Amino acid sequence: MNNQTYVVGHINPDTDSIAAAMGYAWLLQDTAKNENFIAARAGQLNPQTTWVLQRLGLEPPLLLPDASPRFESIAHRLNTTTPEHPLREAWAIANRTGGVAPVIDEHGNPYGLITVVSLFNFLSRSIGSHPRREETKISELFDQPCREACDTGVPRFLASTRIKDVLPRILQEERTEFWVVDEHGSYVGICRQREALHPPRMKVILVDHNESGQALGALDEADLVEILDHHRLGNPTTTAPIKFTVDIVGSTSTLVSERIDEAGLSAPPALAGLLLAGLMSDTLRLTSPTTTERDHRAAERLARWAFLGGSVLAGETIESFGQQVLEAGSDMSTRDPDDIVGADFKFYEAGGMKFGVSQVELT
């Protein structure tokens, strides 16, 4: 996780939030060295964004409900052996991994761990009960199958489980190594107690918002490294200086498109179409009072990139595509009222009061 940075928009994400996250992650990844930038979303997609992504043939970004460290961030995928293989094979693995050898069954599921303690117990049992124990050779014992020396009671934790949710159980355990498995129970890796007590902090870039009340959960457990936004100030405190950009434009997609252009790059047609959709949505097809001349220039730039011959949007215009985007989010006939109000809902705090504002677009 140390070289991964998640670029994520606000909860109840709108099209601009998703577009900005995907566009900025693409730009940073294209210009980064030895870092991995991952676009993420802090909530479910609304109908408009779903339509836009399907229209462009793009996959939704990763769902990241909160920034609390999970077991996947401390899992080490060590070499494994099987229950039937000789113990000497596990010994060779343990010598390379700091004293632990995972034993996996034929289905890829954990069978048991061979640790210093389990190996000592096996040797004690074997030598102590051996009729010729004074003549027993360690090499003979190492020909025994691995299952004989396994600790089969090691706890298992889902890779997606938040570490803090099971920390009391970890602290009560005498063992110091644990299994990390996927939703099917298959081996993902091994984690150690000391890492669970001090897990690496997720690195996060916020786009299209800067208020803690609108951000993904457990933001205080992450390292916030940058904010790119076009809304009022309400930013969280940080322990170190960060890059902070809040600019007077109609959409965060506008800011992302400008940075792509400043880097001497052009976005791929589908991504450019997504950014254009975010811009069109937030500025109501360039008619909103928040629309600036920079938004108009950004729309023209993105249109050049998105409407190339052979692209999925070839033949479209800013006006025609913008109208399709707005119409995609305006059909209320089959939606639940709570869904309509909550799809683009934001919490605010001002004048000692907490309140929420919901935006619903109609055409």
Helices and strands as residue ranges (DSSP letters): E 4-8, H 15-31, E 36-41, H 47-56, E 62-63, G 71-73, H 87-97, E 100-104, E 110-115, H 116-129, G 133-135, H 138-141, G 146-149, E 156-158, G 163-166, H 167-172, E 177-181, E 187-192, H 193-197, E 203-207, G 212-214, G 219-221, E 223-229, E 243-246, H 252-262, H 269-282, H 293-306, H 318-328, H 337-342, E 345-350, E 353-358
